[in-house]
Amino acid sequence: MRIGIVGGSGDFGRGLAERLRRVGEEVLLGSRTPHDDLVSNQECAEEAELVFLSVPPGGVEDMCSSLAQNLEGKITVSVASPIVFVEGQPGAAVGELSLAELAQRAAPGARVVAGFHTISAKALARADDPLDEDVLLCGDDEEAKAVVAELAERIVEGRAVDAGRLQVARWVEPITAVLLNVNRGYKANAGVRITGLP
Ligand SMILES: NC(=O)c1ccc[n+]([C@@H]2O[C@H](COP(=O)([O-])OP(=O)(O)OC[C@H]3O[C@@H](n4cnc5c(N)ncnc54)[C@H](OP(=O)(O)O)[C@@H]3O)[C@@H](O)[C@H]2O)c1
């Protein structure tokens, strides 16, 4: 499958791209300023069959509006977390709607799935080390969620856990801030495993 990563020049996108390439996927990296291995975000979204939105939270809505036509009918994975740093401490600025819902509103034809918020760019970057974690997914399009789940389970040791409808992303997205605090405290790269599932 040809996978596009919009905002793919960032640490998260680069790390994800390496993991996906290692399981045999073709990956296109998008950027606002295409150069070297980066194509434009428009070309990235247009040419890909499945698109990851990996831009900072403040850029999600505008990016989705500008890519709305390119994302029409495409599975679009929103990984954005509403992280803010206040006096150097990681926190989350949570709005009424999740970033994934804002993405869906801005690109109504996209098949938006929210996920991967608990996977750190640092962990992704250590591409030789297995990712001993689960991936939490939210979305209203069950078929799209299943495709993303299958993909996710090829890059993590754990499971893709269905956390529910897209609306649930409101509570999943800020988890990144919790993990950042845990990582600081323990000088670790913590991930999440959901226990007790059948
Ligand atoms: N880093 C993590 O550990 C982590 C963990 C979980 C989730 N996430 C989420 O994953 C996403 C990407 O994370 P990241 O650390 O790679 O982010 P980042 O480096 O801050 O941003 C990724 C890329 O987005 C582009 N960009 C920057 N500002 C933009 C704007 N206003 N509008 C459109 N594009 C913009 C830049 O690429 P160009 O300049 O090339 O266009 C940048 O390289 C974020 O939403 C973050 O919340 C990150």
The ligand as an SDF file (V2000), in Angstrom:
LIG
                    3D

 48 52  0  0  0  0  0  0  0  0999 V2000
    6.5590   13.5730   18.8030 N   0  0  0  0  0  0  0  0  0  0  0  0
    5.9100   12.6120   19.4650 C   0  0  0  0  0  0  0  0  0  0  0  0
    6.5080   11.8590   20.2610 O   0  0  0  0  0  0  0  0  0  0  0  0
    4.4370   12.4250   19.2550 C   0  0  0  0  0  0  0  0  0  0  0  0
    3.7510   11.4120   19.9390 C   0  0  0  0  0  0  0  0  0  0  0  0
    2.3810   11.2400   19.6880 C   0  0  0  0  0  0  0  0  0  0  0  0
    1.7330   12.0880   18.7980 C   0  0  0  0  0  0  0  0  0  0  0  0
    2.4300   13.0750   18.1770 N   0  0  0  0  0  0  0  0  0  0  0  0
    1.7480   13.9740   17.2530 C   0  0  0  0  0  0  0  0  0  0  0  0
    2.2780   13.7450   15.9670 O   0  0  0  0  0  0  0  0  0  0  0  0
    2.2730   14.9660   15.2150 C   0  0  0  0  0  0  0  0  0  0  0  0
    3.6670   15.1780   14.6480 C   0  0  0  0  0  0  0  0  0  0  0  0
    4.5870   15.2340   15.6810 O   0  0  0  0  0  0  0  0  0  0  0  0
    6.0620   15.8240   15.4170 P   0  0  0  0  0  0  0  0  0  0  0  0
    6.7610   15.7890   16.7280 O   0  0  0  0  0  0  0  0  0  0  0  0
    6.6870   15.1780   14.2430 O   0  0  0  0  0  0  0  0  0  0  0  0
    5.6540   17.3270   15.0590 O   0  0  0  0  0  0  0  0  0  0  0  0
    6.4610   18.5550   14.4310 P   0  0  0  0  0  0  0  0  0  0  0  0
    7.8740   18.1320   14.1700 O   0  0  0  0  0  0  0  0  0  0  0  0
    6.2330   19.7320   15.2820 O   0  0  0  0  0  0  0  0  0  0  0  0
    5.6810   18.7870   13.0640 O   0  0  0  0  0  0  0  0  0  0  0  0
    5.7310   17.8860   11.9870 C   0  0  0  0  0  0  0  0  0  0  0  0
    5.8780   18.6560   10.6900 C   0  0  0  0  0  0  0  0  0  0  0  0
    4.6940   19.4250   10.4570 O   0  0  0  0  0  0  0  0  0  0  0  0
    5.0470   20.5760    9.6640 C   0  0  0  0  0  0  0  0  0  0  0  0
    4.4220   21.7550   10.2900 N   0  0  0  0  0  0  0  0  0  0  0  0
    4.8980   22.5060   11.3250 C   0  0  0  0  0  0  0  0  0  0  0  0
    4.0120   23.4770   11.6360 N   0  0  0  0  0  0  0  0  0  0  0  0
    2.9660   23.3360   10.7820 C   0  0  0  0  0  0  0  0  0  0  0  0
    1.7530   24.0430   10.5790 C   0  0  0  0  0  0  0  0  0  0  0  0
    1.4030   25.0780   11.3570 N   0  0  0  0  0  0  0  0  0  0  0  0
    0.9200   23.6180    9.6070 N   0  0  0  0  0  0  0  0  0  0  0  0
    1.2500   22.5720    8.8200 C   0  0  0  0  0  0  0  0  0  0  0  0
    2.3910   21.8660    8.9460 N   0  0  0  0  0  0  0  0  0  0  0  0
    3.2320   22.2410    9.9240 C   0  0  0  0  0  0  0  0  0  0  0  0
    6.5570   20.6640    9.6400 C   0  0  0  0  0  0  0  0  0  0  0  0
    6.9770   20.1940    8.3730 O   0  0  0  0  0  0  0  0  0  0  0  0
    7.3430   21.1700    7.1440 P   0  0  0  0  0  0  0  0  0  0  0  0
    7.9820   22.4010    7.7080 O   0  0  0  0  0  0  0  0  0  0  0  0
    8.2900   20.3050    6.3720 O   0  0  0  0  0  0  0  0  0  0  0  0
    6.0520   21.4050    6.4460 O   0  0  0  0  0  0  0  0  0  0  0  0
    7.0080   19.6740   10.6960 C   0  0  0  0  0  0  0  0  0  0  0  0
    8.2340   19.0340   10.3750 O   0  0  0  0  0  0  0  0  0  0  0  0
    1.8400   16.0630   16.1770 C   0  0  0  0  0  0  0  0  0  0  0  0
    0.5050   16.3970   15.9640 O   0  0  0  0  0  0  0  0  0  0  0  0
    1.9990   15.4350   17.5460 C   0  0  0  0  0  0  0  0  0  0  0  0
    1.0360   15.9260   18.4840 O   0  0  0  0  0  0  0  0  0  0  0  0
    3.7580   13.2550   18.3610 C   0  0  0  0  0  0  0  0  0  0  0  0
  1  2  1  0
  2  3  2  0
  2  4  1  0
  4  5  1  0
  4 48  2  0
  5  6  2  0
  6  7  1  0
  7  8  2  0
  8  9  1  0
  8 48  1  0
  9 10  1  0
  9 46  1  0
 10 11  1  0
 11 12  1  0
 11 44  1  0
 12 13  1  0
 13 14  1  0
 14 15  2  0
 14 16  1  0
 14 17  1  0
 17 18  1  0
 18 19  2  0
 18 20  1  0
 18 21  1  0
 21 22  1  0
 22 23  1  0
 23 24  1  0
 23 42  1  0
 24 25  1  0
 25 26  1  0
 25 36  1  0
 26 27  1  0
 26 35  1  0
 27 28  2  0
 28 29  1  0
 29 30  1  0
 29 35  2  0
 30 31  1  0
 30 32  2  0
 32 33  1  0
 33 34  2  0
 34 35  1  0
 36 37  1  0
 36 42  1  0
 37 38  1  0
 38 39  2  0
 38 40  1  0
 38 41  1  0
 42 43  1  0
 44 45  1  0
 44 46  1  0
 46 47  1  0
M  CHG  2   8   1  16  -1
M  END
$$$$
